[in-house]
């Protein structure tokens, strides 16, 4: 009974550790001839509506899993609408998937930036 309990605890621990990473999960979302359906005028990406009027500073994290390299994650900031940032992430995933690479993205509103210049300065601060 102790061995079964130990095996169960180890399996849960390994599953937890394998799921912990610093970037978004990656996967194959788009087939070779599939692309995201983006309508900037209506503010929709793949049929879901996003804010297409209010520009904000967004933090976009892109991840791709490459053979023999592993997962590479990059974070950048952009001053745009939510629709544009989601479209950018979806286009990255589609382009990566077309090349046989698993990819994903996440985004969130960036703190501490109230205009275009202060938003892009966040990327300059990351280079130091």
Secondary structure as UniProt FT lines:
FT   HELIX           2..19
FT   TURN            32..33
FT   STRAND          38..39
FT   TURN            40..43
FT   STRAND          44..45
FT   TURN            46..47
FT   STRAND          48..49
FT   STRAND          56..66
FT   TURN            67..69
FT   STRAND          70..80
FT   HELIX           82..98
FT   TURN            99..100
FT   STRAND          102..109
FT   TURN            111..112
FT   HELIX           116..126
//
